[in-house]
């Protein structure tokens, strides 16, 4: 923890001297294992407690906002059989409540989201997230990999002719899914 606190100070120092905005991220692949985020977002009292704590944390360390990286609502670590269907609505409510708490402070709120159509459909209320997030970062860097047992671009703009589904695992599908559902700021990485 001491290392993290020293790192926070260094980052905030750079921010103050170079006009940067610095957000703190929560989640990631390993941190998303299990039901903890689902339990929190599905409980209004737990959401309120978390929001209160995150406000204190951001103020204490002088960050400019929060980036959410829960992998993933309903589809925990891409398994859509693990989480409850209520994760989708509860995550949208959580993001809305964070937005309401962050607006008076001028803080940023963003999320890293799955590039999978299946996960997007099951876990994200896209219009709600598009309204309440400053930007959405779509993790397009691993549509394909060693698990495919063949070579190909890891984040193709369009489907390969031999792909089983032409809408699956392509950057163009993600852009259509998010932009046409109201996202004003979409980052692909």
Kinemage of the C-alpha trace (Angstrom):
@kinemage 1
@onewidth
@group {chain A} dominant
@subgroup {mainchain}
@vectorlist {calphas} color= white
{ca unk a 1} P 0.000 0.000 0.000
{ca unk a 2} L 2.907 2.365 0.709
{ca unk a 3} L 4.085 1.980 -2.894
{ca unk a 4} L 0.616 2.843 -4.181
{ca unk a 5} L 0.394 5.962 -2.025
{ca unk a 6} L 3.800 7.169 -3.231
{ca unk a 7} L 2.763 6.445 -6.813
{ca unk a 8} L -0.443 8.452 -6.351
{ca unk a 9} L 1.593 11.425 -5.123
{ca unk a 10} L 3.906 11.243 -8.155
{ca unk a 11} L 1.037 11.040 -10.610
{ca unk a 12} L -0.843 13.909 -8.960
{ca unk a 13} L 2.374 15.973 -8.995
{ca unk a 14} L 2.633 15.460 -12.763
{ca unk a 15} L -1.024 16.363 -13.134
{ca unk a 16} L -0.619 19.623 -11.261
{ca unk a 17} L 2.454 20.653 -13.218
{ca unk a 18} L 1.349 19.613 -16.707
{ca unk a 19} L -2.393 20.301 -16.798
{ca unk a 20} L -3.331 16.611 -16.920
{ca unk a 21} L -6.464 14.899 -15.675
{ca unk a 22} L -5.801 11.711 -13.710
{ca unk a 23} L -8.413 9.120 -12.849
{ca unk a 24} L -8.118 6.057 -10.632
{ca unk a 25} L -9.241 2.707 -12.047
{ca unk a 26} L -11.142 -0.028 -10.271
{ca unk a 27} L -11.360 -3.624 -11.443
{ca unk a 28} L -9.485 -5.520 -14.116
{ca unk a 29} L -9.463 -9.189 -15.042
{ca unk a 30} L -8.142 -10.635 -11.777
{ca unk a 31} L -10.047 -8.226 -9.552
{ca unk a 32} L -13.313 -9.101 -11.321
{ca unk a 33} L -13.210 -12.766 -10.294
{ca unk a 34} L -16.224 -13.715 -8.218
{ca unk a 35} L -19.428 -11.979 -7.137
{ca unk a 36} L -18.143 -8.912 -5.248
{ca unk a 37} L -19.049 -6.303 -7.886
{ca unk a 38} L -22.371 -7.995 -8.599
{ca unk a 39} L -23.202 -8.072 -4.890
{ca unk a 40} L -22.353 -4.383 -4.587
{ca unk a 41} L -24.248 -3.058 -7.628
{ca unk a 42} L -27.337 -5.150 -6.864
{ca unk a 43} L -27.625 -3.668 -3.365
{ca unk a 44} L -28.631 0.049 -3.305
{ca unk a 45} L -27.229 0.522 0.224
{ca unk a 46} L -23.897 -1.030 -0.801
{ca unk a 47} L -23.774 1.214 -3.885
{ca unk a 48} L -24.352 4.289 -1.729
{ca unk a 49} L -21.646 3.208 0.729
{ca unk a 50} L -19.179 2.575 -2.115
{ca unk a 51} L -19.925 5.960 -3.698
{ca unk a 52} L -19.369 7.688 -0.361
{ca unk a 53} L -16.034 5.911 0.066
{ca unk a 54} L -14.891 6.581 -3.493
{ca unk a 55} L -15.668 10.291 -3.088
{ca unk a 56} L -13.522 10.389 0.060
{ca unk a 57} L -10.729 8.484 -1.701
{ca unk a 58} L -10.716 10.684 -4.816
{ca unk a 59} L -10.748 13.840 -2.708
{ca unk a 60} L -7.994 12.580 -0.400
{ca unk a 61} L -5.619 11.665 -3.241
{ca unk a 62} L -6.723 14.483 -5.581
{ca unk a 63} L -7.748 12.363 -8.550
{ca unk a 64} L -10.062 13.741 -11.227
{ca unk a 65} L -12.444 10.819 -11.465
{ca unk a 66} L -12.936 7.076 -11.699
{ca unk a 67} L -12.586 4.451 -14.415
{ca unk a 68} L -14.677 1.298 -13.965
{ca unk a 69} L -13.246 -1.967 -15.275
{ca unk a 70} L -15.581 -4.688 -14.034
{ca unk a 71} L -15.103 -7.705 -16.298
{ca unk a 72} L -18.077 -8.018 -16.766
{ca unk a 73} L -21.615 -7.340 -15.506
{ca unk a 74} L -23.672 -10.549 -15.898
{ca unk a 75} L -20.813 -12.249 -17.774
{ca unk a 76} L -18.174 -12.578 -15.090
{ca unk a 77} L -14.847 -13.006 -16.878
{ca unk a 78} L -16.852 -13.611 -20.108
{ca unk a 79} L -18.988 -16.437 -18.667
{ca unk a 80} L -22.564 -15.201 -19.104
{ca unk a 81} L -23.881 -18.088 -16.988
{ca unk a 82} L -22.164 -16.870 -13.807
{ca unk a 83} L -23.851 -13.548 -13.042
{ca unk a 84} L -27.491 -12.688 -12.482
{ca unk a 85} L -29.458 -10.905 -15.203
{ca unk a 86} L -30.014 -8.086 -12.700
{ca unk a 87} L -26.353 -7.033 -13.125
{ca unk a 88} L -27.225 -5.170 -16.332
{ca unk a 89} L -29.808 -2.856 -14.763
{ca unk a 90} L -27.913 -2.593 -11.469
{ca unk a 91} L -24.655 -1.602 -13.183
{ca unk a 92} L -26.510 1.098 -15.127
{ca unk a 93} L -28.039 2.369 -11.842
{ca unk a 94} L -24.592 2.358 -10.202
{ca unk a 95} L -23.089 4.378 -13.062
{ca unk a 96} L -26.034 6.815 -12.945
{ca unk a 97} L -25.590 7.303 -9.189
{ca unk a 98} L -21.845 7.844 -9.610
{ca unk a 99} L -22.569 10.425 -12.320
{ca unk a 100} L -25.001 12.259 -10.023
{ca unk a 101} L -22.376 12.338 -7.258
{ca unk a 102} L -19.524 13.331 -9.597
{ca unk a 103} L -21.253 16.117 -11.557
{ca unk a 104} L -21.143 18.764 -8.789
{ca unk a 105} L -17.438 18.046 -8.366
{ca unk a 106} L -16.635 18.167 -12.080
{ca unk a 107} L -15.134 14.675 -11.965
{ca unk a 108} L -14.717 12.311 -14.888
{ca unk a 109} L -16.381 8.909 -15.071
{ca unk a 110} L -15.444 6.266 -17.622
{ca unk a 111} L -15.586 2.518 -18.110
{ca unk a 112} L -13.635 -0.134 -19.943
{ca unk a 113} L -16.119 -2.521 -21.548
{ca unk a 114} L -16.103 -5.839 -23.328
{ca unk a 115} L -15.878 -5.950 -27.124
{ca unk a 116} L -18.074 -9.062 -27.257
{ca unk a 117} L -21.578 -8.626 -28.669
{ca unk a 118} L -22.806 -11.376 -26.349
{ca unk a 119} L -21.406 -9.628 -23.273
{ca unk a 120} L -22.619 -6.199 -24.418
{ca unk a 121} L -26.152 -7.472 -24.961
{ca unk a 122} L -26.258 -9.353 -21.642
{ca unk a 123} L -24.387 -6.929 -19.390
{ca unk a 124} L -24.664 -3.336 -20.578
{ca unk a 125} L -27.556 -0.920 -20.895
{ca unk a 126} L -25.727 0.922 -23.673
{ca unk a 127} L -27.985 4.021 -23.917
{ca unk a 128} L -27.790 4.523 -20.145
{ca unk a 129} L -24.006 4.101 -20.053
{ca unk a 130} L -23.601 6.377 -23.080
{ca unk a 131} L -25.557 9.073 -21.239
{ca unk a 132} L -23.741 8.775 -17.910
{ca unk a 133} L -20.120 8.086 -18.846
{ca unk a 134} L -17.689 10.696 -20.155
{ca unk a 135} L -16.197 8.032 -22.402
{ca unk a 136} L -16.380 4.315 -23.000
{ca unk a 137} L -13.152 2.418 -23.667
{ca unk a 138} L -13.836 -0.765 -25.619
{ca unk a 139} L -11.178 -3.424 -25.061
{ca unk a 140} L -10.751 -4.412 -28.704
{ca unk a 141} L -7.222 -5.708 -28.268
{ca unk a 142} L -8.029 -9.398 -27.952
{ca unk a 143} L -10.896 -10.379 -30.202
{ca unk a 144} L -8.667 -13.153 -31.424
{ca unk a 145} L -5.734 -14.949 -29.889
{ca unk a 146} L -4.071 -18.286 -29.215
{ca unk a 147} L -7.474 -19.784 -28.360
{ca unk a 148} L -8.511 -19.493 -32.040
{ca unk a 149} L -5.824 -21.961 -33.167
{ca unk a 150} L -5.159 -19.831 -36.276
{ca unk a 151} L -3.598 -16.515 -37.139
{ca unk a 152} L -5.400 -13.274 -37.825
{ca unk a 153} L -5.599 -9.664 -36.772
{ca unk a 154} L -6.407 -9.339 -33.068
{ca unk a 155} L -8.963 -6.565 -33.636
{ca unk a 156} L -10.225 -6.577 -37.221
{ca unk a 157} L -12.376 -3.762 -38.550
{ca unk a 158} L -14.553 -6.255 -40.430
{ca unk a 159} L -15.195 -9.986 -40.166
{ca unk a 160} L -13.039 -12.528 -41.950
{ca unk a 161} L -14.907 -14.417 -44.674
{ca unk a 162} L -14.465 -17.690 -42.768
{ca unk a 163} L -15.801 -16.340 -39.449
{ca unk a 164} L -18.872 -18.146 -38.203
{ca unk a 165} L -20.695 -14.887 -37.399
{ca unk a 166} L -19.982 -11.748 -39.433
{ca unk a 167} L -21.166 -9.453 -36.621
{ca unk a 168} L -18.981 -10.988 -33.915
{ca unk a 169} L -15.585 -9.744 -32.817
{ca unk a 170} L -15.157 -6.821 -35.163
{ca unk a 171} L -14.458 -3.175 -34.487
{ca unk a 172} L -17.210 -2.110 -36.897
{ca unk a 173} L -19.832 -4.023 -34.856
{ca unk a 174} L -18.719 -2.267 -31.673
{ca unk a 175} L -18.840 1.178 -33.247
{ca unk a 176} L -22.356 0.517 -34.527
{ca unk a 177} L -23.498 -0.928 -31.195
{ca unk a 178} L -22.259 1.971 -29.085
{ca unk a 179} L -22.498 4.995 -31.377
{ca unk a 180} L -25.986 4.239 -32.618
{ca unk a 181} L -27.089 3.796 -29.016
{ca unk a 182} L -25.986 7.251 -27.956
{ca unk a 183} L -22.296 7.049 -27.042
{ca unk a 184} L -20.673 10.413 -27.696
{ca unk a 185} L -17.153 9.353 -26.787
{ca unk a 186} L -15.852 5.912 -27.709
{ca unk a 187} L -12.233 4.808 -27.353
{ca unk a 188} L -10.997 1.608 -28.948
{ca unk a 189} L -7.889 -0.001 -27.471
